[in-house]
Amino acid sequence: MGSVSNKPSAVLWDMDGTLVDTEPYWIAIETDLVESYGGTWSSEDALGLVGNALIDSAQKLRQAGVDMEPEAIVQLMTDRVGERLRIQGVPFRPGARELLADLRAQGIPTALVTMSLRRMALGVLELIDFPAFDFVVAGDDVEHPKPHPDPYLQAAGLLGVDIADAVVIEDSPTGVASGLASGATTLGVPHIVALDGLGAHELWRTLEGRTAADLADLHARLSMGAAR
């Protein structure tokens, strides 16, 4: 495998919907929970929560009739998603595992930046068969969740890199907004919510077939454009 030139200083990954296809798990659990309290939960309701901080999602579920404290809702949903992951395995998004492995092979630092709880993120990492990330920044590690820039800035700080030299990979409008606000090169890979017109530096239909060299090329092109 040849070396990659013009490497970004780091690649910062969202988890749910970007690295792993857990969004259907969250949606099914939200639906079951709301319906258990006699409410209804539409696909539009579910899509509106994609990428949100879990505590904000819990407030929406309370408004839909779930008679539980928000923190209890967060813990219950995390437990149920984690159980599905343990039973069914990690459902990687197409090309995500291969791209991540190539980044590691090329020596490009990586961090996982998720609004899921740290215990769930660590549970996912335990199911990956190689050391995938240098650091994890989770929803319970930050005061200001996505769409604020803080989660990505915190990850860059942990890695000791300039956020302007990093690439963020995201699948949600909330995540794209966070990446852009941080100053990172922000790549959108839409999954169940469209990302058109939200300002992502580039949109890729899929990560399948993509390599570290493709991310280096994206970063180099945008860096040259910014320098002009």
HELIX and SHEET records of a PDB file:
HELIX    1   1 GLU A   23  SER A   36  1                                  14    
HELIX    2   2 SER A   43  LEU A   47  1                                   5    
HELIX    3   3 LEU A   54  GLN A   63  1                                  10    
HELIX    4   4 PRO A   70  GLN A   88  1                                  19    
HELIX    5   5 ALA A   96  ALA A  105  1                                  10    
HELIX    6   6 ARG A  118  GLU A  126  1                                   9    
HELIX    7   7 GLY A  139  ASP A  141  5                                   3    
HELIX    8   8 ASP A  150  LEU A  159  1                                  10    
HELIX    9   9 ILE A  163  ASP A  165  5                                   3    
HELIX   10  10 PRO A  173  SER A  182  1                                  10    
HELIX   11  11 ALA A  212  ALA A  227  1                                  16    
SHEET    1   A 6 PHE A 135  VAL A 137  0                                        
SHEET    2   A 6 THR A 110  VAL A 113  1                                        
SHEET    3   A 6 ALA A  10  TRP A  13  1                                        
SHEET    4   A 6 ALA A 166  GLU A 170  1                                        
SHEET    5   A 6 THR A 185  GLY A 188  1                                        
SHEET    6   A 6 GLU A 202  LEU A 203  1                                        
END                                                                             
